[in-house]
Structure formats: C-alpha cells, structure tokens
Amino acid sequence: MTFPERFSNLPEYAFPRLRRLLDAYAPGGDVVHMTIGEPRHPFPDWMAGIIAENVAGFGKYPPNDGTGALLDAIGSWLKRRFGISADPDRQVMALNGSREGLFNAALALCPETVRGARPAVLMPNPFYQVYAVAALAAGAEPVFVPARSETGFLPDYASLDAALLDRVAIAYLCSPSNPQGAVASRDYWAELIGLAEKHDFRIFADECYSEIWRDAAPASALQVAEEIGADPERVVIFHSLSKRSNMPGLRSGFVAGGPQGVGRIRQLRAYSGAPLPLPIQAASAALWSDEAHVDASRALYQKKYALADEIFAGVPGYRGPAGGFFLWLPVPDGEAAALKLWTETGVRVLPGAFLARDVGGSNPGKGYVRVAMVAPDDETRHGLTQIRDSLYN
C-alpha cells in the first residue's frame, strides 16, 4: 500500500514531541501546565441558556455557510470593531474554528501553478503548524521565513528574492502572532498588501488573537486593505471565538474576504465541511454581539502582562508581548530549558524549536520557550516565578 509523498516529511506535532522529551522524568514539584493555549478565563454564564433555548435545532441540518442571524452578527462586529464593510451574504462564512478555514481556504484558493511553476506559500517561522500542512495539501511549496527579534518577530517577506515572490500564491501571517505576541502595524499590513498587489498573491491573515492586546487594538488586514483601496480579493481574514470569548470547545469562527474568494471557499465547504449546529450558531451570534465579556477577559490578560513584566524585569532579552497570551522567553536552548524546568519545578513549557522548522541548519525557535498565560492569576504567578528562579537565577 502506498501513501502520499507530500506528507512524508512532516515533523512530529509539538505535543507528542513534548511528551517524549519530558514524560520519562518525574516532575520536580506540583505540576503547572503552561504549554497549551487553551483559554481558562470564564465564558459568559448566559451561554448555557441560549444553547438550551435553541436545543431543538440539534434535530435539523444547519445551513452550511451560517444562519442569517450569525452572519449578520459577524458583519456587524466587523463594522463596529474594524470599520470593515463586508456583505454578510457574500463575504462572510461561519467556520468550525479558525483552523478549518486556514486549511480549507488554501485548498479552495491556491492555484495548481503560478506563472507556470509550482506555487509557493509563505509563512512565518515559527508558525502555526496548519499553515505548512495546508500548503502541502494544495500541492504548493511551504516557504519558512524567519520571524526573529531583528524583524520585530514578524517575517520580512519583502526581503525575499523577486523570482520567489513571483510564484507566491498565498502568504500567511498571524497578528498578534503565535508564539511571540508581535502585532502587525497598519504600515506593516499596507506594505505587505502592496507586495501582494505587485506580485499577485493573496494574504491569509490569522487574526484569532486580535481581541487580546496590551495597549492598542490591533488593526485587521482587511481593514487596511479597504483603507488603501486594495483589491478586495487580496486579503482573507480568519477569526475565532476560542480566544476572544474563552470558548475553545465551541469550535466557532469565521472567514471573511472578497466575494469571489469567499464564494470559492463556500463551494468547497458545501462538499467537505461540517456546518455548525444551530444551537451553536445561535450562541455564536450572541457572543459576536457582546463586548462586555471580551473587555473583562482582556483586562485579566493585561494584568498578566504586568505580572510577567514584573517577574522578568532585568532578564536579558525579555520582551513582553503586545498581544496574545504567550510569553516567548529567551534561553540558551529551549529543549534543555524545558527539561530543566520540568525536573526542577514541575512547570511544563514548550520548546520554541517544536513550533519552527530547521532551514539552512538554523531553527529560529531554538533559543526560546513558549509559555501560555491562560491559568488563573495565582497559578500564573507561581508558574512564572518558578520559571524565573529555575532558568534565570
């Protein structure tokens, strides 16, 4: 029996690698999990009532693209939050979380060839692993572009060779970024959109952390595209209620972009996707319509930013995130640091190299560990203090 060769060189997923690294050793203290970005702030208590009121909807096939109420709620949120004028009937589609869209959009929108050559898909390095798998599934070449401190932890796509840029089909970018917490400015987005216009590729903007920020609300790539009058098909954005509303188990998000691109994504999903159950769509519409719970959760994260700044004050190379809920902490070697921390304290973190790809003998995540600040304040303070005392004293 044979298998597809395009997936034969996929690296092992980060968390099985972590278990293999750590689980042969006993923890050095009470276990504190700071590896997975699973939000643990409370979600609105009124959610249960909405699902219960709509429970009969589990007995019906839901609309594939989203109910009118859900799409209208998303469209209203895009207008309220970013000033984006997206037609809910033509430019928005509901998703089972943003990961579904980030993968399937590549299948729907990546051409078989670009200027007669194999298409390239750009992505930051480190990166969310679905980007690379989506590129391979679409028959494209994943191109890993380092996102280091020297470039503000965002990839410098403009520095790539023009011949490579001329065969790019898609460029992924996450802002605020996972794992570094860097936020793309309006100027960054405008320059990237200009590069996409020049070389004729699409931008897939992973904005699932957009509502978790320190000082200023991040801009959306689609917002900047509208502001500068770019081709509306140039940018596709992806959002989720997992981080915004602390409901990762709801598996609810959306994709928005130009009507032609969204139409193609909708067409593919009609054959291959699984629409959200009607009670989940009703709950999602209510969540997109409410900002109070988002503001409350953001305030909790902002307290954690201040806590991290306090605990890691004076640590060489420490840089507090501008958004998201991860710390990207510098260490001599991420795997050695994660193992040391586990065996000395019981705190569990993720080596940065597990989120990146070796390119030219270099891995831009090697000298870091990723720390998820999703637990309650006391647990977060304890874990961060243990990290400081074990790795930096």
N, C-alpha and C positions, 0 to 999 in steps of 0.2 A: 504494500500500500504506500502511495506517495502523498506528500503534503506540500502546501505552497511554500516555495523557497523564499518568498519575500518576507516571511515572518521568522525565518530560521535563525536570524542573528539578533532577535530581540533580547535585551538584557533581562535578567530576572527582576520581577517587580520589587519595589523598595522594601515592602514589609516582610515578605518571606526572607529576603536577604538580612534584614534586621534580626529576625528570629534566629537565623542561623548564626549570626555574629554573637548574640547575647545569651541565648537560652541555655547554652551549655554551662553557664556560670550562675551562681546564686546571687541574688541582689544583695547589695551591701546595706540595705535599710528598707524602710517601708516603701513599697513600690509607688512611684508617681509617674503616670503616663503623660508625656508631653510630646508625643510623636504624631498623632493623627489630628488633622484639622477638622474635628467634629465639634461644632459649637455646643456649649453646655449652658449658655445663658437661658433663662426661662423664655418660652414662647408664650404668646397671648393665651390666657385661660379661656377666652371666648371661642377659641378654635373648636373645641370639642362640641360645643352647642351647634355650630354651623354644620359640622360633619353629620351630627345626629339629625338635624332638621332636614338634611338632604340625603339621608341614608337610602331612601328608595331608589336613588339614582344608580346604586350598585346593580340594580336589576335591568339597566339599559346600556346599550352600546353608546359610548360618548362620541361626540364629534371629534374627528381626527385632529383638526387644527386648533381646537379650543372653542368653548362656548362664546357666544357674542358678549356675554357679561364679563368673562375673563379677558377676552381680547380688548374690550373697551377699557377695563380697569388698567391693563398694561399700557395701552395707548395714552390714557390719562396720566399715568405715572411718568411715562417718558416725557410728556409735555411739561408736567409740573416739576420734575427733577432736573431735566436737561434742556427744556425748550425744544425738544425734537417733535416735529410734526409728522408722525408716522401713521398712515392709514391702517387701523387695526384689521380691516378686512383684506388687505393686500400686502402689508409689510410686517406683520407680526404672526408668530406661530408659537403655541404652547409646547413645552418640552417636558420630558421626564428628567428634570435636572439638566444643567448646562452641559454635562459630559456627553449626553446623547447628541445634542446639537453640534458640539465641537467635532465629533467624529463624523456624523452623517452629512454635515454640510460639506466636508471635503469630498465625500463620495458624489454628492449632488453637483458640486461646482468646479471641481478640478478637471480640466480637460485632459484628454489622453496624451496630447503633445502640445508643446508651446514653441512656436516658430520651428517646427519640425523636429524638436528634441524632447527628451524625457523632461517632464515638468519638475521643477524644484519647489519645495515647501520650506520656507524659513521658519525657524523657531528659536527662542532664546535658549541658552544653555547656562544654568539648569532650566528645566522645563517640566510642565505637566505632561505626564507620560502619554496621554491620549493623543497629543499632537503628532508624535512620531508614528504611532500605530495608524492613525488616520491617513497620514501621508503615504505610508506603505500600502495600505488597503486601496488607496486611489491610484496606485501604480507610480507614485511620484518619489523623488529622492528627498529624504529629510536632510536639511542643512542646518547644523547646530552652530549658532552664532553666540559667542561668549557674552554673558551679561555680568561684567566684573565691576569692582568698585571704581575703576578708572573711567567707566562709561556711565556712572550713576546707577549701576546694577540694571541697566536696560540695554538691549542689544543695539549695536551701531550698524544697522542694515545698510546705511548709505556708504559705508566703507568697503562693501563687497565689490568684487570685480563686475564691471558692466556686462560682460558676457554671461555671467551667472544671473545677474538681475534680469537679463532679457529672457530667461526661461523660467522665471519665478511665476507660479500660478497663485500662491497663497502665502501670506506672511502672518503667522500667529503672534499675538502679543497679549500678555496678561498685565492689567493695571487696575488696582495695586497688584504688584507681582507676587507670585508664589515661587520661591520662598523668601525673597529679600524684602518685600514690603515697599518697593520703589513705586512711585506714581508718575505716570507719563503726563507731562505738562501739555497745555494746549499747543505750544510751539513744537513739542516733540511729535504730537499727533499730526499737526499740519505738515511738518517736514516729511513724515512717513507717508502721508496721503499724497503729497506731491511726488514722492519717489514712486509710489504705486501708479499714479497717473502717467508718469514718464515712461515706466517700464511695463505698464498694463498688467498689473496683478491686483488681487483682492486682499484686503486686510480682514482677518478674523480676530476681533477684539474680545478677549475673555475678560469680562468685567464683573465677575461674580463676587469680588470683594469691594465693589465700588461704594458700599454704604458703611464701610468700616475705615475710618480715617482719623488722623490726628488733629490737624489744624484747618484744613480746607477740603471741601468736597471735590473729589476728582472729576475731571471732565470725561465725557464719553467720546469715543472716536466718531460715532455717528453725529453727535452734536457738532464737533469741529468740522466734519465734512459738510454739514449743512451751512455752517457759518462761512466757510470759504468757497461755497458753491461748487464742490466737487461732484463728480458723477455719483448719483445716489446708489448705484450698484457697486461702488468701490469698497464699501465697508459693510461688514456684517457683525453685529454685536450679540453677545450671549450673557444672560443674567439668570440668577437662581435665587430661590427663597431659602436655600440651605444656610447661607451665611447671613444674608440680610435679616431674616426672620427667625433664625435659630431652629430651623426645621429641616435638617438634612434627610430625615426619613420620609418627608412628604414627597420627595422626588419631583419637584415642580420648578420649572423655569421657563424661559422663552428665548427665542431668537428674533431679531429684527434687522431689517436692511432694505435694500431696494426691492421693488415689487417683482422683478424678473428673478432675482436670486432666491427670494423667499418662496416664490411660486415653484421653483425647481426643487427646493428643499421640501415643500409641502407635497409635491408629486411623489418624491421618493418615499416620504413618510407614509403616504397612503398605502404603499405596498409593504413596507418593512417596519414601520413604527408601532408603538403601543400607546394609544391615546390615554390621557389622564382620566381616571374615573370621575364621574360627575360630582360626587361629594368633594373630591379633592379639588376640582376646578372651582367649585363654589367657595371653598376655604381659601384658595389661592387668590381669587378675586378680592376677597375681604382683606387679605394681607397686603396686596398691592395698593389698596385704597387707604391704608392706615399708616401713619408715620410715627405715632406716639411710641409704639413698641420698638421701632428702629432707633429712635432717638435715645431711648432708655438703654438699649443694648450698647449703642455706640459710646455712651458716657461710661459704661463699665469698661470697655476696651481702652478708652482714653486714660482711665485710672491705671490700667495695666501698663500702658506706655510709660506713664510717670514712674510707676514702680520699677520697671526694668531700667529706666534711666538712672534711678537712684541706686539700684543694686549694682549695676555695671559701670557706674561712674569711675572714670580713670582706667578702665580696661582698654589697652591699646587696640585700635581698630573697631571698637564697638560703635555701632551706628543704629540708633533706634529707628524703627520702621515709620514711614509716612502713612502707611495704610495696611490693611490686613491684620492678621493676628499671629504672625510668626516672627520670631527673632532669628536672625541669620548671624550666628556668633562665630567670630574668627578663632580658629585653633590651629595648632601645627598640623594635625592630621585628624580628620573627622571620625574615622573608624576607631582609631586608638582612643580618642576623647570619649566617644560614646561608650566604649567598653570600660574605660576607667571610671566613668561616671556611674555606670550601672553596678559595677562590682564594689565601688566605694560607698555609694549613697542609695541605690535603688531607683534613681531617676532615669527615665528612659527617653532618649532623644534620637533623632535620625541623622546619620552621617550625610553631609551635603553631597558627597560623591554619588550616593544612591539616587539622587534626583537629576544627575547630569550624565553626560556622555563623554568618554575619552575621545579627544580629537587631536591628532598630531602629537600624541604622547602626553597630553595635558588634560586634566579634568578641573574645570573652574569651580566645582563644589568641594574639592578635596580638603581645602583648608577651612571648612565650616561645619557646624552642626545646625540643624533646624529645630527650633523649639516652639511648640504650639502653646499659646497663652489662652487656652479656652476654659480652663477649670475655674472654680470659684476663687476669690481673692486670696484666702488663707492658703489654699493648696498651691496657687500660683506663686505666692511669696515664698513659701517653703521650697518649692522646686527650684526657683531662680536663685535663691540663696545657696542651696546645695550645689548648683552648677558653678556659681562664682567661687565658692570655697574649695571645690574639688579641682576646677580647671584653671583658676587664675590666681590662686594664693600659693 
